[in-house]
């Protein structure tokens, strides 16, 4: 039995400078070296990964409001006992790709809000919480329907779906969403 803990994390901090997080990159796929946590427990899980979306609120001096939305894997809390299975690693890559898909959905929604002059941070938080829940459910559905990658036919269908969805949101591949609006409100 394999298990992946997937979550979206809303933060107001920069990514730490240490090499703890690996940001999603279309050209740089996951490797088993990205699963660096040494678990002392022996269990039936083949791997565990924390894959998240990190969001940083940005307030620029010129004046702009913006958000940096980044899909990451936390390498320090991700681990595996199987460093051989290419199929399992590919399944994990699509978890990461699905995380990037939801990062793009967040960017798209934030961009729409900014274009309507919406600078209410609480609205952005509401959007995030809704997409956070949707992302978690989608990651769980992916594991159930593919039987953690063991069902090759379902795995292939999910791969096609994720790739097509990423392509459809390619406009939002840039991690920074910003606008020229000045006033930020909390009401």
Buried (B, 14 or more C-beta within 10 A) or exposed (E): EBEBBBBBEBEEEEBEEEEBBBBBEEEEBBEBEBBBBEBEEEEEBBBBBBBBBBBBBBEEEEEBBBBBBBBBBBBBBBBBEBEEBEEBBBBBBBBBBBBBBBBBBBBBBBBEBBEEEBBBBEBBEEBBEEBBEEBBEBBEEBBEEBBBBEBEEBBEEBBEBBEEBBEEBEEBBEBEBBBEBEEEEEE
